Amino acid sequence: MKEKRKKAKSYWQKNLRYLIVLLSIWFVVSYGAGILFKDALNGIRLGGFKLGFWFAQQGSIYVFVVLIFVYVRLMNKLDKKYGYHVD
């Protein structure tokens, strides 16, 4: 029973670490690139639009969708490592 609890705690800690890292990336991209660094990024154009504007309007959404797929992949690996996967 103690081993099972230790395993579950370790699993949850890794899950939280993944969440913190991925949400931090999303925050930096959406808030940082879209708001804080907007002026610096607006000197670069992407598809005819200023890069700061692009990140504020579309880039952060694209990054969020990619992060969802990254999270799914990481969690599938974590589930297999700790024996929680379902075939």
One Martini backbone bead per residue (centre of mass of N, CA, C, O) as a GRO file, in nm:
protein
   87
    1MET     BB    1   0.057   0.063  -0.020
    2LYS     BB    2   0.300   0.256   0.002
    3GLU     BB    3   0.402   0.219  -0.289
    4LYS     BB    4   0.147   0.323  -0.431
    5ARG     BB    5   0.154   0.610  -0.309
    6LYS     BB    6   0.436   0.687  -0.413
    7LYS     BB    7   0.371   0.651  -0.712
    8ALA     BB    8   0.136   0.858  -0.723
    9LYS     BB    9   0.298   1.102  -0.628
   10SER     BB   10   0.507   1.101  -0.856
   11TYR     BB   11   0.307   1.127  -1.086
   12TRP     BB   12   0.182   1.399  -0.994
   13GLN     BB   13   0.443   1.568  -0.997
   14LYS     BB   14   0.499   1.536  -1.299
   15ASN     BB   15   0.236   1.653  -1.397
   16LEU     BB   16   0.275   1.934  -1.269
   17ARG     BB   17   0.535   2.000  -1.417
   18TYR     BB   18   0.417   1.995  -1.698
   19LEU     BB   19   0.203   2.213  -1.652
   20ILE     BB   20   0.390   2.445  -1.572
   21VAL     BB   21   0.561   2.453  -1.827
   22LEU     BB   22   0.335   2.477  -2.044
   23LEU     BB   23   0.191   2.730  -1.919
   24SER     BB   24   0.441   2.911  -1.933
   25ILE     BB   25   0.471   2.910  -2.234
   26TRP     BB   26   0.192   3.026  -2.295
   27PHE     BB   27   0.229   3.289  -2.139
   28VAL     BB   28   0.473   3.399  -2.292
   29VAL     BB   29   0.335   3.402  -2.568
   30SER     BB   30   0.071   3.560  -2.505
   31TYR     BB   31   0.179   3.792  -2.315
   32GLY     BB   32   0.459   3.855  -2.417
   33ALA     BB   33   0.425   3.863  -2.737
   34GLY     BB   34   0.137   4.021  -2.734
   35ILE     BB   35   0.235   4.260  -2.517
   36LEU     BB   36   0.531   4.316  -2.408
   37PHE     BB   37   0.685   4.247  -2.711
   38LYS     BB   38   0.533   4.389  -2.943
   39ASP     BB   39   0.719   4.621  -3.040
   40ALA     BB   40   0.963   4.440  -3.115
   41LEU     BB   41   0.794   4.243  -3.311
   42ASN     BB   42   0.678   4.461  -3.523
   43GLY     BB   43   0.943   4.457  -3.710
   44ILE     BB   44   0.814   4.190  -3.788
   45ARG     BB   45   0.700   3.993  -4.061
   46LEU     BB   46   0.390   3.787  -4.115
   47GLY     BB   47   0.210   3.778  -4.383
   48GLY     BB   48   0.193   4.115  -4.349
   49PHE     BB   49   0.222   4.099  -4.041
   50LYS     BB   50   0.273   4.178  -3.738
   51LEU     BB   51   0.406   3.978  -3.498
   52GLY     BB   52   0.260   4.086  -3.245
   53PHE     BB   53  -0.022   4.064  -3.367
   54TRP     BB   54  -0.018   3.765  -3.440
   55PHE     BB   55   0.017   3.656  -3.151
   56ALA     BB   56  -0.241   3.789  -3.035
   57GLN     BB   57  -0.442   3.644  -3.250
   58GLN     BB   58  -0.288   3.339  -3.327
   59GLY     BB   59  -0.026   3.224  -3.198
   60SER     BB   60  -0.135   3.138  -2.915
   61ILE     BB   61  -0.330   2.927  -3.027
   62TYR     BB   62  -0.128   2.745  -3.169
   63VAL     BB   63   0.042   2.686  -2.920
   64PHE     BB   64  -0.182   2.557  -2.753
   65VAL     BB   65  -0.238   2.318  -2.941
   66VAL     BB   66   0.047   2.201  -2.931
   67LEU     BB   67   0.051   2.164  -2.618
   68ILE     BB   68  -0.166   1.950  -2.610
   69PHE     BB   69  -0.007   1.734  -2.769
   70VAL     BB   70   0.234   1.728  -2.578
   71TYR     BB   71   0.076   1.643  -2.325
   72VAL     BB   72  -0.031   1.378  -2.432
   73ARG     BB   73   0.243   1.249  -2.483
   74LEU     BB   74   0.357   1.274  -2.197
   75MET     BB   75   0.124   1.116  -2.054
   76ASN     BB   76   0.157   0.850  -2.202
   77LYS     BB   77   0.442   0.799  -2.098
   78LEU     BB   78   0.373   0.818  -1.796
   79ASP     BB   79   0.164   0.593  -1.788
   80LYS     BB   80   0.359   0.367  -1.875
   81LYS     BB   81   0.570   0.402  -1.649
   82TYR     BB   82   0.327   0.367  -1.408
   83GLY     BB   83   0.079   0.176  -1.516
   84TYR     BB   84  -0.189   0.365  -1.645
   85HIS     BB   85  -0.244   0.237  -1.904
   86VAL     BB   86  -0.457   0.203  -2.199
   87ASP     BB   87  -0.528  -0.021  -2.474
   0.00000   0.00000   0.00000
